[in-house]
Amino acid sequence: MQRILMTGASSFLGNNVAKRLITEDYEVHLLAREGTDEKKLPASIPKNQRHLVNSNYRTVERAVKAVNPDAVFHLAGQYIREPVTDQIDDLINANLRLGIHLLESLSKLDQPKFIINLGTYSQFLDSQVAQPLDLYSALKQAFCTFLTHYEETHKIRSTTLIIYDSYGPDDWRHKIVNALRDAILEGTPLPLSMPNIVIDLTHIEDIADAVIHSWNYLLAGKLRDDSKVYCVSGERLTMENLIKLFEELTNREIAVQWGKYKLPERKIIEPFVGKQLPGWRPLIPLKSGLRDLLEPLI
């Protein structure tokens, strides 16, 4: 049985990956920061497989040594759209310091070392070359630089998966799919930015598949050494067409207020298109995935 040490299990994405790993008979250990809402962690993972850490390196080192994982799935991250000065340390701790502590702890293990890392499409503003959109994506990109350093100096093997927008059942986040569903349920106007904004949506089950698939491919040596970054991309459509799809599925009209949701000057109109993860493709079409979510309204 393979032993996986995961960060980010209290997130919607991480929670679903952890549950999938359990159903596929992996031994799952969670690395969570002190103060994490444990109600959001998968209940099926016992207390002795939950390892609480803080910003002190030694807490991470002890956890990694105790677990001695076959691989680390580094899925943790914290996003704040417009962070204020007092939030900068939290962003650095979540998006950079924790990852560096993991890499340093992994480097001390006397065994093959693997890490699956999650990035974001906003690391690439409008080109194939990294150009972070904001502080969150800049920290994510900075971690990739540290990852390269540890690969070259400590033979840590890694893959970074670039994630776009996700959706699925039991999603508690205030994301566009939930916002559109709530607008239909409540019959309230929905302020949005521009109809030509392109969104790339992937069902959460497909993303969980991609994470586990990337680990299997990395372990088997099927991922090319000259490319460490792969995209997990689903279906793309404009915001206007996404709204039309919701209206088609529910036979209800959404009262959209275009231009009422203000975007910052630095923004992404259409996400970059990168190299897709080899051997993986999404299996849940957007229309059927949304139909399942919207079934009570249909």
C-alpha positions as CSV (number, residue, x, y, z in Angstrom):
1,M,0.0,0.0,0.0
2,Q,1.5,3.4,-1.0
3,R,1.7,6.1,1.6
4,I,0.8,9.6,0.5
5,L,1.3,12.7,2.6
6,M,-1.1,15.5,1.5
7,T,-1.4,19.2,2.1
8,G,-4.5,21.2,1.4
9,A,-7.0,18.5,2.4
10,S,-9.3,21.1,3.9
11,S,-9.9,22.7,0.5
12,F,-12.6,21.6,-1.9
13,L,-10.0,20.2,-4.3
14,G,-7.8,18.5,-1.7
15,N,-10.8,17.0,0.1
16,N,-11.9,15.3,-3.1
17,V,-8.4,14.0,-3.9
18,A,-8.1,12.6,-0.4
19,K,-11.4,10.8,-0.6
20,R,-10.4,9.4,-4.0
21,L,-7.1,8.1,-2.6
22,I,-8.9,6.4,0.2
23,T,-11.3,4.6,-2.1
24,E,-8.3,3.4,-4.2
25,D,-6.6,1.9,-1.1
26,Y,-3.8,4.4,-0.5
27,E,-2.7,5.2,3.0
28,V,-3.4,8.9,3.3
29,H,-1.7,11.2,5.8
30,L,-2.7,14.8,6.1
31,L,-0.3,17.7,6.8
32,A,-2.4,20.6,8.1
33,R,-1.6,23.9,9.5
34,E,-2.6,24.7,13.1
35,G,-5.9,26.5,13.1
36,T,-7.2,24.5,10.1
37,D,-11.0,23.8,10.3
38,E,-10.8,20.1,11.0
39,K,-14.5,19.7,10.1
40,K,-13.4,20.2,6.5
41,L,-10.9,17.3,6.6
42,P,-12.1,13.9,5.4
43,A,-13.7,12.2,8.4
44,S,-12.5,8.8,7.3
45,I,-8.9,9.7,8.0
46,P,-8.0,8.9,11.6
47,K,-6.5,11.4,14.0
48,N,-3.1,9.6,14.1
49,Q,-2.8,10.3,10.3
50,R,-3.4,14.0,10.7
51,H,-0.2,16.0,11.4
52,L,-0.6,19.6,12.5
53,V,2.3,22.0,11.7
54,N,3.0,25.7,12.0
55,S,5.5,28.1,10.4
56,N,8.4,26.5,12.3
57,Y,10.4,24.2,10.0
58,R,10.9,21.5,12.6
59,T,7.2,20.7,12.9
60,V,7.1,19.8,9.2
61,E,10.4,17.9,9.4
62,R,9.0,15.7,12.2
63,A,5.8,15.0,10.4
64,V,7.6,14.0,7.1
65,K,10.1,11.8,9.0
66,A,7.2,10.1,10.9
67,V,5.2,9.4,7.8
68,N,8.1,8.6,5.5
69,P,5.8,9.0,2.4
70,D,6.1,7.4,-1.0
71,A,5.0,10.7,-2.4
72,V,3.9,14.2,-1.3
73,F,0.8,15.7,-2.9
74,H,1.3,19.4,-2.2
75,L,-2.2,20.8,-2.9
76,A,-2.3,23.6,-0.3
77,G,-2.7,27.2,-1.1
78,Q,-4.4,30.4,0.0
79,Y,-5.9,33.0,-2.3
80,I,-6.8,36.5,-1.4
81,R,-7.9,38.7,-4.3
82,E,-6.7,42.0,-2.9
83,P,-4.5,41.3,0.1
84,V,-3.9,44.0,2.7
85,T,-0.5,44.4,4.3
86,D,-1.5,42.4,7.4
87,Q,-2.3,39.4,5.2
88,I,1.0,39.1,3.4
89,D,2.6,36.8,6.0
90,D,-0.3,34.4,5.8
91,L,0.0,34.3,2.0
92,I,3.7,33.6,2.2
93,N,3.3,30.9,4.9
94,A,0.6,29.1,2.9
95,N,1.9,29.4,-0.7
96,L,5.7,29.4,-0.2
97,R,7.1,28.7,3.2
98,L,5.2,25.5,3.8
99,G,6.3,24.1,0.5
100,I,9.9,25.0,1.1
101,H,9.8,23.3,4.5
102,L,8.3,20.2,2.7
103,L,11.1,20.1,0.1
104,E,13.8,20.5,2.8
105,S,12.3,17.7,4.9
106,L,11.9,15.4,1.9
107,S,15.5,16.0,0.9
108,K,16.6,14.4,4.2
109,L,14.8,11.1,3.5
110,D,17.0,8.2,2.4
111,Q,14.7,6.9,-0.4
112,P,13.3,8.0,-3.8
113,K,11.5,11.4,-3.3
114,F,8.4,12.4,-5.3
115,I,6.2,15.5,-5.1
116,I,3.0,16.4,-7.0
117,N,2.5,20.2,-6.9
118,L,-0.5,22.2,-7.9
119,G,-0.1,25.5,-9.7
120,T,-2.6,27.9,-11.2
121,Y,-3.2,29.3,-14.6
122,S,-2.8,32.8,-13.3
123,Q,1.0,32.1,-13.2
124,F,0.8,32.8,-16.9
125,L,-0.8,36.1,-17.6
126,D,-1.0,36.0,-21.4
127,S,1.8,33.8,-22.6
128,Q,3.6,30.4,-22.3
129,V,6.3,32.2,-20.2
130,A,5.6,32.5,-16.5
131,Q,4.2,36.0,-15.8
132,P,2.2,35.9,-12.5
133,L,-1.1,37.9,-12.4
134,D,-1.0,38.7,-8.7
135,L,0.8,38.1,-5.4
136,Y,-0.9,34.6,-5.0
137,S,0.3,33.4,-8.4
138,A,3.7,35.1,-7.9
139,L,4.2,33.0,-4.7
140,K,3.1,29.9,-6.6
141,Q,5.6,30.6,-9.3
142,A,8.3,31.3,-6.7
143,F,7.7,27.9,-5.2
144,C,8.2,26.3,-8.7
145,T,11.7,27.9,-8.7
146,F,12.5,26.3,-5.3
147,L,11.2,23.0,-6.7
148,T,13.6,23.2,-9.6
149,H,16.5,23.8,-7.2
150,Y,15.6,20.8,-5.0
151,E,15.2,18.6,-8.1
152,E,18.7,19.5,-9.3
153,T,20.4,19.3,-5.9
154,H,18.5,16.6,-4.0
155,K,17.1,14.4,-6.9
156,I,13.5,15.1,-5.9
157,R,11.3,14.1,-8.8
158,S,8.2,16.3,-9.4
159,T,5.4,17.4,-11.6
160,T,3.4,20.6,-11.3
161,L,-0.2,20.5,-12.5
162,I,-1.7,23.8,-13.7
163,I,-5.3,23.9,-12.5
164,Y,-8.0,26.1,-14.0
165,D,-11.5,26.5,-12.6
166,S,-13.2,23.5,-11.0
167,Y,-16.8,22.6,-10.0
168,G,-18.7,19.7,-8.6
169,P,-21.1,18.5,-5.9
170,D,-20.8,19.8,-2.3
171,D,-18.7,22.8,-3.4
172,W,-18.8,25.4,-0.6
173,R,-16.7,28.0,-2.4
174,H,-18.1,31.2,-3.8
175,K,-17.2,30.4,-7.4
176,I,-19.0,31.2,-10.7
177,V,-20.9,27.9,-11.0
178,N,-22.4,28.3,-7.5
179,A,-23.0,32.0,-8.1
180,L,-25.0,31.2,-11.2
181,R,-27.0,28.4,-9.5
182,D,-27.8,30.7,-6.6
183,A,-28.9,33.5,-8.9
184,I,-31.4,31.0,-10.5
185,L,-32.6,29.7,-7.1
186,E,-33.1,33.1,-5.5
187,G,-34.1,35.0,-8.7
188,T,-31.7,37.8,-7.8
189,P,-29.6,39.9,-10.3
190,L,-26.1,38.7,-10.7
191,P,-23.3,41.3,-11.2
192,L,-20.7,40.1,-13.7
193,S,-17.7,41.6,-15.5
194,M,-17.7,41.1,-19.2
195,P,-19.4,38.6,-21.5
196,N,-16.3,37.7,-23.4
197,I,-14.3,36.5,-20.4
198,V,-13.2,32.9,-21.1
199,I,-13.5,30.3,-18.4
200,D,-12.0,26.8,-18.4
201,L,-14.1,24.4,-16.3
202,T,-13.1,20.9,-15.1
203,H,-15.2,18.6,-12.9
204,I,-13.6,17.9,-9.6
205,E,-13.7,14.2,-10.2
206,D,-11.6,14.7,-13.3
207,I,-9.1,16.8,-11.4
208,A,-8.8,14.1,-8.7
209,D,-8.2,11.6,-11.5
210,A,-5.5,13.9,-13.0
211,V,-3.6,14.2,-9.7
212,I,-3.5,10.5,-9.1
213,H,-2.7,9.8,-12.7
214,S,0.2,12.2,-12.7
215,W,1.7,10.4,-9.7
216,N,1.4,7.0,-11.4
217,Y,3.0,8.4,-14.6
218,L,5.8,10.1,-12.6
219,L,6.5,6.9,-10.7
220,A,6.6,4.8,-13.9
221,G,8.9,7.3,-15.6
222,K,6.3,8.2,-18.3
223,L,6.6,12.0,-17.9
224,R,9.3,13.7,-19.9
225,D,12.2,15.0,-18.0
226,D,12.3,18.2,-20.1
227,S,8.8,19.2,-19.1
228,K,7.8,19.5,-15.4
229,V,4.6,21.5,-15.9
230,Y,1.4,20.1,-17.3
231,C,-2.1,21.6,-17.6
232,V,-5.4,20.0,-16.4
233,S,-7.8,21.7,-18.7
234,G,-11.5,20.9,-19.2
235,E,-13.9,22.8,-21.5
236,R,-13.6,26.4,-22.4
237,L,-16.4,28.9,-23.1
238,T,-17.2,32.5,-22.7
239,M,-19.0,33.8,-19.7
240,E,-21.9,34.7,-21.9
241,N,-22.1,31.1,-23.3
242,L,-21.9,29.6,-19.8
243,I,-24.9,31.6,-18.8
244,K,-26.8,30.5,-21.9
245,L,-25.9,26.9,-21.0
246,F,-27.3,27.4,-17.5
247,E,-30.5,28.9,-18.9
248,E,-30.8,26.1,-21.4
249,L,-30.5,23.4,-18.7
250,T,-32.9,25.0,-16.2
251,N,-35.2,26.7,-18.7
252,R,-34.9,29.8,-16.5
253,E,-33.4,33.2,-17.3
254,I,-30.6,34.7,-15.3
255,A,-30.7,38.5,-14.6
256,V,-27.1,39.4,-15.4
257,Q,-25.8,42.9,-14.7
258,W,-22.8,43.2,-17.1
259,G,-20.1,45.5,-15.9
260,K,-21.3,45.6,-12.3
261,Y,-18.5,43.3,-11.1
262,K,-15.3,45.3,-11.5
263,L,-12.1,43.6,-12.6
264,P,-8.7,44.9,-11.7
265,E,-6.7,46.6,-14.4
266,R,-4.4,43.6,-14.5
267,K,-6.7,40.7,-15.6
268,I,-6.9,37.6,-17.7
269,I,-9.4,37.6,-20.5
270,E,-8.6,34.2,-21.8
271,P,-6.4,31.6,-19.9
272,F,-3.2,30.5,-21.6
273,V,-3.2,27.1,-23.3
274,G,-0.3,24.9,-22.1
275,K,0.8,21.3,-22.6
276,Q,-1.9,18.9,-21.4
277,L,-1.1,16.2,-18.9
278,P,-0.1,13.1,-21.0
279,G,-2.4,10.1,-20.8
280,W,-5.2,12.0,-19.2
281,R,-8.3,13.6,-20.4
282,P,-11.5,14.8,-18.7
283,L,-14.3,12.2,-18.8
284,I,-17.2,14.3,-17.5
285,P,-18.6,16.7,-20.2
286,L,-19.4,20.1,-18.9
287,K,-23.1,19.9,-19.9
288,S,-23.7,16.6,-18.1
289,G,-21.7,17.7,-15.1
290,L,-23.8,20.8,-14.7
291,R,-27.0,18.9,-15.4
292,D,-26.3,16.7,-12.4
293,L,-25.6,19.8,-10.2
294,L,-28.7,21.6,-11.4
295,E,-31.0,18.5,-11.3
296,P,-33.2,20.0,-8.4
297,L,-33.8,23.0,-10.6
298,I,-34.6,21.1,-13.8
